[in-house]
Amino acid sequence: ITGAILFIVAYPLYYVVIASFSNPYDVYAGKTFFLPSKVTFEGYKAVFANKNLLNGFINSVKYSL
């Protein structure tokens, strides 16, 4: 039972990580399942290019505290 619960919780987290490194079109097409397809960092480049990233992080910390 514990193994099944672990898989149910861990696989979505794992999928988010591998999807973040995969080509977005391959993720949409369902080609990304257990391993990233065509490893790319374009998503991370887009996120870190956003000037409001730091502001959003600071707000998250404020609201959490």
N, C-alpha and C positions, 0 to 999 in steps of 0.2 A: 504494500500500500504506500509506503514511504517513497519507494522508487517511482511509482506512478505519479504521485504528487510532485516529486522533484522534477520529473520530466515535464509535467503540465506547467510548472512555474518557470523552469529554466529555458525551455525551448523558445518561447516568445522573446525572452531577453537575448538569447543567442541569435535569433533571427534578426532582431533589430541591429545588432552589431554587424553581422555579415551583410545585411542590406545596406548599411551605411557605407560600406566599402565597395559595393557592387555598382555596376552601371544601372541607372534608374530605369531604363527601358527594359532591361532584363528582369528587374524586380517586378515591374508591371506585367510583364509577359509570363511570369511564374517560372522563370528559368533558374532562379536562385532558391535553393532548398536547404542544402546542408553546407555548401561551400560558396564563397563569393564568386561571382562570374565577372570576368574582366575587371580586376581590381582598379579602382579609380578613387581619387581624393577630391573630385569636383564638389561633392556635397560639403565637405569640410572647408574647402576654399570659399564657398558661398556663405557658409555660416560665419566664418571668421572675418569675412569682408564686410559684414554688417556692422555698422557703427553703433547700433543700439545693443549689441551683445553684452557689453560690460554693464550698461544701465539695467538691463533685464536681470543679470546675475545679482547685482546689488539689491534690486527690489526683491528678488527671491529670498536673499539672506535676511533682509529687513523683516519681511512678512513671516519668515520662519522663526525669527527670534521673538 
